[in-house]
Amino acid sequence: MPEVNKSSIFTDTTVATSSEYDTDEKLPYFVEASPMPGASYAALEMVESHRSLRSSMKAMEEGQSDSNTFGRVPTETNQQDGDLEKTKTNHTVESIQLDEGWRNRGWLVVAGTFLVNFCVFGITFSWGIFQDLYIKEVYAGQTDSFRISFVGTLGSACIISTGLLVAPIVQRFGFRITMAIGAVLCPLGLILASFANELWQIYLSQGLLYGLGGALVFAPSIALSPQWFVKNRSLATGISVCGSGIGGLALSPLTQALLSQVGYRMALRYLGILVFGLLAIATLLCKARWPPRRDAKFVFIDTSILTTDVFIFMGFGILVPFGYLTPFFLVPQYATSIGVSASQSSVIVGVMSAFNAVSRVLLGFLADRYGRINTMFGCTFLAGIFTTVVWINAKSYGSLFAFGILYGLTGGGFVSLLPTLTADLVGIKKLSTGLGMCYFSAMFGTLFGTPLAGILSDRVGYTACIEFAGGMTILSSLVIIILRQRRSKGVIFCII
């Protein structure tokens, strides 16, 4: 592999060195995929190609194959999974990969993962509609924005931050059984919430149980589609994670319509039945090409990767969620306060979710072209500016709709790009543990960010709430600048 020219300020110094690939160590099974949507798999594709070449050479020399190692592209034809084809030789690297046409079984896995994202995050993005209803009608006088916000953030924190804890369950029971458990717990949380009469029951059902079920079905599913693709891996992953935005676009208006027509209890039951049906189909569609290695060692905290850069990046992970979910959860409540109808506010949340899905693919493209740190800083900084400038001045349906588009395009940058930046910082061999640690750091902001914004809106007003959310987002982007300067030896404008 050619050496990186470090003398140029436009060099992408995040490209891993050849020594990082030159290994026969078995990687953790989650190394093949990010546990969060929107990741770019360029680094993993380079590893895949290199290892395919090494495997084929070793097979010719020793008459054997490494096809049983989880996470490697097989070097022999697998009768169950279809034909293999050789790609063109690119200088010294030759990859052997699957037939990635439409006959590939992996496209059914992509469809299943799309449905998982559609349900899990579609309901999550619709929480703001329930929050507004609970405060003003169901639990009026019993709660406020601060306390009720913990229901939505508890579920989100479980989904985002417990992916690493799901890994041992997958290793023990396999992908499909783990997903089946989640496919039961997730809708069960919604249905049990329909019988709740006390606020603590909502915390346990619609918050904790739904979040744990979502984590059990989401984390395994997102790790499956990359097993079936090399050349089209980014495309497959992009299609999969778009389900989250499409889910928000479809389920937000549906939730509002159900609340208006049948009441919140029946609405929760109908949504639970819908989620169960879709997740059951998704579980049947999702299939592992290689089962997880049960003998793999699981490490929750790896002190060897705790470098200064990793600590800085974890600081970013702590700060940015304090502002990320606030628009999704509080825009419906804010919209009704300025005279926008409940149905129109649900449309705004749906539009925000849809453009969030588009941005996850778009930001991956921009990151590959202009640098991951550059893109992370740009979208995070703009999201903070749009919050503090556009949202704070939105006094009509049209202006709030415009904010939904702008924030949807920029607000999800940290979700999309965090996995690839983690790979740059800790290396491909430590990606699984590094991702778990970084996402765990995001738990605090995810759990407490929106409730803090809610208490500000109740006691001071929406202006303070919006300024808090936007200010935390801008502050987190400044942390990325510190990381940017360290990684580029003090140079500000270079591709990294």
C-alpha positions as CSV (number, residue, x, y, z in Angstrom):
1,M,0.0,0.0,0.0
2,P,1.4,3.4,-0.9
3,E,2.7,5.6,2.0
4,V,0.7,8.7,2.9
5,N,2.3,11.9,1.9
6,K,2.3,13.8,5.1
7,S,3.8,16.9,3.7
8,S,0.7,18.0,1.9
9,I,-1.9,19.9,3.9
10,F,-4.6,18.2,1.8
11,T,-3.5,14.7,2.8
12,D,-6.2,12.7,4.5
13,T,-4.1,11.5,7.4
14,T,-6.9,9.4,8.8
15,V,-6.1,6.6,6.3
16,A,-4.8,3.7,8.3
17,T,-1.2,2.4,7.7
18,S,-0.6,-0.9,6.2
19,S,0.7,-2.3,9.4
20,E,-2.7,-1.9,10.8
21,Y,-4.1,-4.3,8.3
22,D,-1.2,-6.8,8.4
23,T,-2.7,-9.0,11.0
24,D,-4.1,-12.5,11.3
25,E,-5.8,-11.8,14.7
26,K,-9.5,-12.6,14.9
27,L,-11.5,-9.4,15.3
28,P,-14.6,-9.0,17.5
29,Y,-17.7,-9.9,15.5
30,F,-19.1,-6.3,15.7
31,V,-16.0,-4.9,13.9
32,E,-17.7,-5.5,10.5
33,A,-20.4,-2.9,11.2
34,S,-21.2,0.2,13.1
35,P,-23.9,-0.2,15.7
36,M,-25.3,3.1,14.7
37,P,-26.7,4.2,11.4
38,G,-25.1,6.3,8.7
39,A,-21.5,5.1,8.9
40,S,-19.1,5.2,6.0
41,Y,-17.3,1.9,5.6
42,A,-14.4,3.0,3.4
43,A,-11.8,1.9,6.0
44,L,-13.5,-1.5,6.5
45,E,-13.6,-2.0,2.7
46,M,-9.8,-1.5,2.5
47,V,-9.3,-4.1,5.3
48,E,-11.7,-6.5,3.5
49,S,-9.8,-6.3,0.2
50,H,-6.4,-6.7,1.9
51,R,-7.5,-9.6,4.0
52,S,-9.2,-11.3,0.9
53,L,-5.8,-11.1,-0.9
54,R,-4.0,-12.6,2.1
55,S,-6.6,-15.3,2.6
56,S,-6.5,-16.4,-1.1
57,M,-2.7,-16.4,-1.1
58,K,-2.6,-18.5,2.1
59,A,-5.2,-20.9,0.6
60,M,-3.0,-21.5,-2.4
61,E,0.1,-22.0,-0.4
62,E,-1.4,-24.2,2.4
63,G,-4.4,-25.7,0.6
64,Q,-6.8,-24.4,3.1
65,S,-9.2,-21.5,3.6
66,D,-10.0,-19.0,6.4
67,S,-13.6,-18.9,5.5
68,N,-14.7,-20.0,8.9
69,T,-13.3,-16.9,10.6
70,F,-16.2,-14.6,11.4
71,G,-16.0,-11.3,9.7
72,R,-13.8,-12.3,6.7
73,V,-14.9,-12.6,3.1
74,P,-14.7,-16.3,2.3
75,T,-12.2,-17.5,-0.2
76,E,-14.1,-20.6,-1.2
77,T,-17.5,-21.0,-2.8
78,N,-20.2,-21.3,-0.1
79,Q,-23.0,-23.6,-1.4
80,Q,-25.5,-21.9,0.8
81,D,-24.8,-18.3,0.0
82,G,-24.3,-18.4,-3.8
83,D,-21.5,-17.7,-6.2
84,L,-18.4,-15.8,-5.6
85,E,-16.7,-13.6,-8.3
86,K,-13.3,-12.1,-8.6
87,T,-13.1,-8.4,-9.1
88,K,-10.5,-6.5,-11.1
89,T,-7.0,-6.4,-9.8
90,N,-6.2,-2.9,-8.6
91,H,-2.4,-2.7,-8.5
92,T,-1.4,-5.2,-5.8
93,V,-4.8,-5.7,-4.2
94,E,-7.3,-8.3,-5.5
95,S,-10.5,-8.9,-3.7
96,I,-12.8,-11.9,-3.9
97,Q,-16.3,-11.0,-3.1
98,L,-19.9,-12.0,-3.4
99,D,-22.1,-11.6,-6.4
100,E,-23.7,-8.3,-5.2
101,G,-26.5,-8.2,-7.8
102,W,-30.2,-8.3,-6.9
103,R,-30.0,-12.1,-6.4
104,N,-27.8,-11.5,-3.3
105,R,-29.6,-12.7,-0.2
106,G,-28.2,-9.6,1.5
107,W,-30.8,-7.4,0.0
108,L,-33.5,-9.1,2.1
109,V,-31.3,-8.4,5.1
110,V,-31.2,-4.7,4.0
111,A,-35.0,-4.7,3.8
112,G,-35.2,-6.2,7.3
113,T,-32.8,-3.7,8.7
114,F,-34.8,-0.9,7.1
115,L,-37.9,-2.1,8.9
116,V,-36.1,-2.2,12.2
117,N,-34.9,1.4,11.7
118,F,-38.4,2.4,10.5
119,C,-40.0,1.1,13.7
120,V,-37.4,1.8,16.4
121,F,-36.5,5.3,15.4
122,G,-39.8,6.2,13.9
123,I,-41.5,5.8,17.3
124,T,-38.6,7.5,19.0
125,F,-38.9,10.6,16.7
126,S,-42.6,10.7,17.4
127,W,-42.2,10.9,21.2
128,G,-42.6,14.7,21.2
129,I,-46.3,14.2,20.2
130,F,-46.9,12.0,23.2
131,Q,-45.0,14.4,25.4
132,D,-47.2,17.3,24.5
133,L,-50.3,15.2,25.1
134,Y,-49.1,13.8,28.4
135,I,-48.3,17.3,29.8
136,K,-51.5,19.0,28.6
137,E,-54.1,16.3,29.0
138,V,-53.3,12.9,30.3
139,Y,-51.1,13.9,33.3
140,A,-51.9,17.6,33.4
141,G,-50.9,19.0,36.8
142,Q,-49.0,15.9,37.7
143,T,-45.8,16.4,35.7
144,D,-43.9,19.0,33.7
145,S,-41.5,19.0,30.7
146,F,-38.5,18.1,32.8
147,R,-39.9,14.9,34.3
148,I,-41.9,13.7,31.3
149,S,-38.9,14.2,28.9
150,F,-37.1,11.4,30.8
151,V,-39.5,8.9,29.2
152,G,-38.4,9.7,25.7
153,T,-34.7,10.2,26.6
154,L,-34.6,7.0,28.6
155,G,-35.7,5.0,25.6
156,S,-33.3,6.8,23.3
157,A,-30.4,6.3,25.8
158,C,-31.0,2.6,26.0
159,I,-31.1,2.2,22.2
160,I,-28.0,4.3,21.6
161,S,-25.8,3.4,24.6
162,T,-26.4,-0.3,25.2
163,G,-25.3,-1.7,21.9
164,L,-22.1,-2.9,23.4
165,L,-24.0,-4.7,26.2
166,V,-26.0,-6.5,23.5
167,A,-22.9,-8.1,22.1
168,P,-22.5,-10.9,24.7
169,I,-26.2,-11.7,24.2
170,V,-25.7,-12.1,20.4
171,Q,-22.6,-14.2,21.0
172,R,-24.5,-16.5,23.3
173,F,-27.9,-16.8,21.5
174,G,-27.2,-15.6,17.9
175,F,-28.5,-12.7,15.9
176,R,-32.0,-13.9,15.1
177,I,-33.0,-15.1,18.7
178,T,-31.7,-11.8,20.1
179,M,-33.7,-9.8,17.6
180,A,-36.8,-12.0,18.3
181,I,-36.6,-11.1,22.0
182,G,-36.3,-7.4,21.1
183,A,-39.2,-7.8,18.6
184,V,-41.4,-8.8,21.6
185,L,-40.2,-6.4,24.2
186,C,-40.3,-3.3,22.0
187,P,-44.0,-3.4,21.2
188,L,-44.8,-4.8,24.6
189,G,-43.5,-1.6,26.1
190,L,-46.0,0.4,24.0
191,I,-48.9,-1.9,24.8
192,L,-48.2,-1.9,28.6
193,A,-48.0,1.9,28.5
194,S,-51.6,2.0,27.3
195,F,-52.7,0.5,30.6
196,A,-50.6,2.9,32.7
197,N,-52.3,5.2,35.2
198,E,-49.2,6.5,37.0
199,L,-46.2,8.3,35.5
200,W,-43.7,5.8,36.9
201,Q,-45.5,3.1,34.8
202,I,-44.8,5.2,31.7
203,Y,-41.2,5.4,32.6
204,L,-40.9,1.6,32.9
205,S,-43.0,0.7,29.8
206,Q,-42.8,3.4,27.1
207,G,-39.3,4.4,28.3
208,L,-37.1,1.6,29.7
209,L,-38.8,-1.5,28.2
210,Y,-39.3,0.0,24.8
211,G,-35.6,1.2,24.8
212,L,-34.2,-2.2,25.8
213,G,-36.3,-4.0,23.2
214,G,-35.2,-1.5,20.6
215,A,-31.5,-2.1,21.5
216,L,-31.9,-5.8,21.3
217,V,-33.4,-5.7,17.8
218,F,-31.4,-2.7,16.4
219,A,-27.8,-3.4,17.3
220,P,-27.8,-7.0,15.9
221,S,-29.6,-6.0,12.7
222,I,-27.3,-3.2,11.8
223,A,-24.4,-5.6,12.0
224,L,-25.8,-8.0,9.4
225,S,-26.0,-6.2,6.0
226,P,-22.3,-5.5,5.8
227,Q,-21.6,-9.2,5.9
228,W,-23.3,-9.6,2.6
229,F,-21.6,-6.8,0.7
230,V,-18.2,-5.3,0.0
231,K,-18.5,-3.1,-3.1
232,N,-22.1,-2.1,-2.3
233,R,-21.7,-2.0,1.5
234,S,-22.2,1.8,1.8
235,L,-25.2,1.7,-0.5
236,A,-26.7,-1.2,1.5
237,T,-26.1,0.5,4.8
238,G,-27.5,3.8,3.5
239,I,-30.7,2.2,2.4
240,S,-31.0,0.4,5.8
241,V,-30.6,3.5,8.0
242,C,-32.9,5.6,5.8
243,G,-35.6,3.7,7.5
244,S,-35.3,5.8,10.6
245,G,-36.2,9.0,8.8
246,I,-38.9,7.4,6.7
247,G,-40.3,6.0,9.9
248,G,-40.4,9.4,11.5
249,L,-42.0,10.8,8.4
250,A,-44.7,8.1,8.4
251,L,-45.3,7.4,12.0
252,S,-45.5,11.0,13.3
253,P,-48.6,11.9,11.3
254,L,-50.0,8.4,11.9
255,T,-49.5,8.8,15.7
256,Q,-51.3,12.2,15.7
257,A,-54.2,10.8,13.6
258,L,-54.6,7.8,16.0
259,L,-54.6,10.1,19.0
260,S,-57.3,12.3,17.5
261,Q,-59.5,9.4,16.3
262,V,-59.2,6.7,19.0
263,G,-57.4,8.2,22.0
264,Y,-54.0,7.7,23.4
265,R,-54.6,4.2,24.9
266,M,-55.9,2.6,21.7
267,A,-53.3,4.5,19.7
268,L,-50.5,2.9,21.8
269,R,-52.0,-0.5,21.3
270,Y,-52.4,-0.1,17.5
271,L,-48.8,1.2,17.3
272,G,-47.6,-1.8,19.4
273,I,-49.4,-4.2,17.1
274,L,-47.9,-2.5,14.0
275,V,-44.4,-2.5,15.5
276,F,-44.7,-6.2,16.4
277,G,-45.8,-7.2,12.9
278,L,-43.0,-5.2,11.2
279,L,-40.3,-6.3,13.6
280,A,-41.4,-10.0,13.2
281,I,-41.0,-9.7,9.4
282,A,-37.7,-8.0,9.9
283,T,-36.5,-10.8,12.2
284,L,-37.4,-13.4,9.5
285,L,-35.6,-11.4,6.8
286,C,-32.4,-10.7,8.7
287,K,-30.0,-13.6,8.4
288,A,-26.3,-13.8,9.5
289,R,-23.9,-14.9,6.8
290,W,-21.4,-15.9,9.5
291,P,-22.6,-16.7,13.0
292,P,-20.9,-14.9,15.9
293,R,-17.8,-16.6,17.4
294,R,-18.8,-17.8,20.9
295,D,-15.2,-18.1,22.0
296,A,-14.4,-14.4,21.3
297,K,-13.3,-12.4,24.3
298,F,-15.5,-9.4,25.2
299,V,-13.9,-6.3,26.6
300,F,-16.1,-3.4,27.8
301,I,-13.3,-0.9,28.5
302,D,-9.9,-1.2,26.7
303,T,-7.4,1.2,28.4
304,S,-5.0,0.8,25.6
305,I,-7.1,3.1,23.3
306,L,-7.6,5.8,25.9
307,T,-5.4,8.4,24.2
308,T,-5.7,12.1,24.5
309,D,-7.5,12.2,21.1
310,V,-10.0,9.6,22.3
311,F,-10.7,11.5,25.5
312,I,-11.3,14.7,23.5
313,F,-13.7,12.8,21.2
314,M,-15.5,11.3,24.1
315,G,-15.9,14.9,25.4
316,F,-17.6,15.7,22.2
317,G,-19.8,12.7,22.6
318,I,-20.9,13.9,26.0
319,L,-21.7,17.4,24.9
320,V,-23.5,17.1,21.5
321,P,-26.4,14.9,22.6
322,F,-27.5,17.7,25.0
323,G,-28.8,19.5,22.0
324,Y,-29.5,16.8,19.4
325,L,-32.9,15.4,20.5
326,T,-34.3,18.6,21.9
327,P,-35.9,19.8,18.6
328,F,-37.4,16.4,17.9
329,F,-39.0,16.2,21.4
330,L,-39.9,19.8,22.0
331,V,-40.9,21.2,18.6
332,P,-44.5,19.8,18.9
333,Q,-44.9,21.4,22.3
334,Y,-43.4,24.7,21.0
335,A,-45.5,24.6,17.9
336,T,-48.8,24.5,19.7
337,S,-47.6,27.3,22.0
338,I,-47.4,29.6,18.9
339,G,-50.7,28.6,17.5
340,V,-49.7,25.8,15.2
341,S,-52.2,22.9,15.2
342,A,-51.2,19.4,16.5
343,S,-51.5,17.9,13.0
344,Q,-49.2,20.5,11.5
345,S,-46.6,20.0,14.3
346,S,-46.6,16.3,13.6
347,V,-45.9,17.1,9.9
348,I,-42.9,19.2,11.0
349,V,-41.5,16.3,13.0
350,G,-42.0,14.0,10.0
351,V,-40.2,16.4,7.7
352,M,-37.4,16.8,10.1
353,S,-37.0,13.0,10.3
354,A,-37.1,12.6,6.5
355,F,-34.4,15.1,5.9
356,N,-32.4,13.5,8.8
357,A,-32.5,10.3,6.8
358,V,-31.3,12.1,3.7
359,S,-28.5,13.7,5.6
360,R,-27.1,10.4,6.8
361,V,-26.3,9.4,3.3
362,L,-25.3,12.9,2.1
363,L,-22.9,13.5,5.1
364,G,-21.2,10.1,4.4
365,F,-20.5,11.2,0.8
366,L,-19.2,14.6,2.0
367,A,-17.0,13.0,4.6
368,D,-15.4,10.8,2.1
369,R,-14.7,13.7,-0.2
370,Y,-13.8,16.6,2.2
371,G,-12.7,14.8,5.4
372,R,-14.6,13.3,8.3
373,I,-13.5,15.8,10.9
374,N,-14.3,18.7,8.6
375,T,-17.8,17.4,7.9
376,M,-18.5,16.6,11.5
377,F,-17.5,20.2,12.5
378,G,-19.5,21.8,9.7
379,C,-22.8,20.0,10.2
380,T,-22.6,20.2,14.0
381,F,-21.8,24.0,14.0
382,L,-24.5,24.7,11.4
383,A,-27.0,22.7,13.5
384,G,-26.3,24.9,16.5
385,I,-26.6,28.0,14.4
386,F,-29.9,27.0,12.9
387,T,-31.2,26.2,16.4
388,T,-30.2,29.5,17.9
389,V,-31.1,31.7,14.9
390,V,-33.9,30.0,12.9
391,W,-35.8,28.1,15.6
392,I,-35.7,30.9,18.1
393,N,-37.2,33.3,15.6
394,A,-39.8,30.8,14.2
395,K,-43.2,32.2,15.0
396,S,-45.3,30.6,12.3
397,Y,-45.9,27.2,10.7
398,G,-43.8,28.2,7.6
399,S,-40.8,29.3,9.5
400,L,-40.9,26.3,11.8
401,F,-41.2,24.0,8.8
402,A,-38.1,25.6,7.3
403,F,-36.2,25.0,10.6
404,G,-37.3,21.4,10.4
405,I,-35.7,21.0,7.0
406,L,-32.5,22.8,8.0
407,Y,-32.1,20.9,11.3
408,G,-32.9,17.6,9.7
409,L,-30.1,18.1,7.2
410,T,-27.5,19.0,9.8
411,G,-28.5,17.7,13.2
412,G,-27.7,14.0,12.7
413,G,-24.0,14.4,11.9
414,F,-22.7,13.0,15.1
415,V,-24.8,9.9,14.7
416,S,-23.7,9.4,11.1
417,L,-20.0,10.1,11.4
418,L,-19.1,9.1,14.9
419,P,-18.4,5.4,13.9
420,T,-15.9,6.3,11.2
421,L,-14.1,8.9,13.3
422,T,-13.9,6.3,16.1
423,A,-12.2,4.0,13.6
424,D,-9.7,6.7,12.7
425,L,-8.8,7.2,16.4
426,V,-8.6,3.7,17.7
427,G,-7.8,1.6,14.6
428,I,-9.9,-1.0,12.9
429,K,-8.9,-3.8,15.3
430,K,-10.3,-1.8,18.3
431,L,-13.3,-0.5,16.6
432,S,-15.9,-2.6,18.4
433,T,-14.7,-1.5,21.9
434,G,-14.0,2.0,20.8
435,L,-17.5,2.5,19.5
436,G,-19.0,1.1,22.7
437,M,-17.1,3.5,24.8
438,C,-17.9,6.5,22.6
439,Y,-21.6,5.7,22.5
440,F,-21.6,5.1,26.2
441,S,-20.3,8.6,26.7
442,A,-23.2,9.9,24.6
443,M,-25.6,8.3,27.1
444,F,-25.4,11.2,29.6
445,G,-26.3,13.9,27.1
446,T,-29.0,11.7,25.5
447,L,-30.6,11.1,28.9
448,F,-30.4,14.5,30.5
449,G,-30.2,17.0,27.6
450,T,-33.9,17.2,26.7
451,P,-35.1,17.2,30.3
452,L,-32.8,20.1,31.1
453,A,-34.1,22.0,28.1
454,G,-37.7,21.1,29.3
455,I,-37.2,22.6,32.7
456,L,-35.8,25.8,31.2
457,S,-38.9,26.1,28.9
458,D,-41.2,25.6,31.9
459,R,-39.4,28.0,34.3
460,V,-37.8,30.6,32.1
461,G,-39.3,30.2,28.6
462,Y,-38.7,28.7,25.2
463,T,-36.0,31.2,24.4
464,A,-33.7,29.9,27.2
465,C,-34.5,26.3,26.2
466,I,-33.6,26.9,22.6
467,E,-30.4,28.8,23.5
468,F,-29.3,26.0,25.7
469,A,-29.8,23.4,23.0
470,G,-28.1,25.5,20.3
471,G,-25.3,26.6,22.6
472,M,-24.4,23.0,23.6
473,T,-24.4,22.0,20.0
474,I,-22.1,24.9,19.1
475,L,-19.8,24.2,22.1
476,S,-19.5,20.6,21.0
477,S,-18.4,21.7,17.6
478,L,-15.5,23.7,19.2
479,V,-14.3,20.5,20.8
480,I,-14.0,19.0,17.3
481,I,-11.8,22.0,16.3
482,I,-9.4,21.0,19.1
483,L,-9.3,17.4,17.8
484,R,-8.9,18.8,14.3
485,Q,-5.8,20.7,15.2
486,R,-4.2,17.8,17.0
487,R,-4.8,15.4,14.2
488,S,-3.4,17.8,11.6
489,K,-0.5,19.1,13.6
490,G,-2.0,22.5,14.1
491,V,-3.1,23.0,10.4
492,I,-6.8,24.1,10.3
493,F,-7.7,23.7,6.6
494,C,-6.8,20.2,5.4
495,I,-8.7,17.1,4.4
496,I,-8.9,14.9,7.6
